[in-house]
Amino acid sequence: MEEVLCHGDLWSTNMIWRKGEQDVELAAVIDFQAVHYGCAIADIVRVMCACMSGKDRRENWEWLLEMFHTYVEEELQTRNMPYTLNMLKESFRQCFPFGAFMIVPMIGPLFQVANKSEDVEYKTKVQEVIFEKVECLLDDIYEFHRENEQRKSA
């Protein structure tokens, strides 16, 4: 895949949102210390792993990549696409284990913030959300890695 400009640390704390007329809208992306030329999927994997539930990510990752590819294609108009949709999906499969693994250490601070709350119901809900996310991330790290190894051996 052709290298593109990547943020390098794209996740929820580096995206500023504002209330739009009908929904929330991305207002700004901040914190560009890790910007570099690289594989576009690195930022996408990071956002999906950090910002989506395991269930939503599993059910929608291919559709979201299709939407992303269409959006880039429309923005580039007559210029050449830096990658095909198949390249984007294969890149996701290859990069997912490492990208997801990099999210896992960020989970601890979420527990710390939630545990400061006196609201037991809130803490319980946060724990449920985090447990679901971590369980799915760890399972999917293993599964994508296993599938990648099988494809290499074939």
Secondary structure, 3 states (H helix, E strand, C coil): CCCEEECCCCCHHHEEEEECCCCEEEEEECCCCCCEEECCHHHHHHHHHHHCCHHHHHHHHHHHHHHHHHHHHHHHCCCCCCCCHHHHHHHHHHHHHHHHHHHHHHHHHHHHHHHCCCCHHHHHHHHHHHHHHHHHHHHHHHHHHHHHHHHHHC
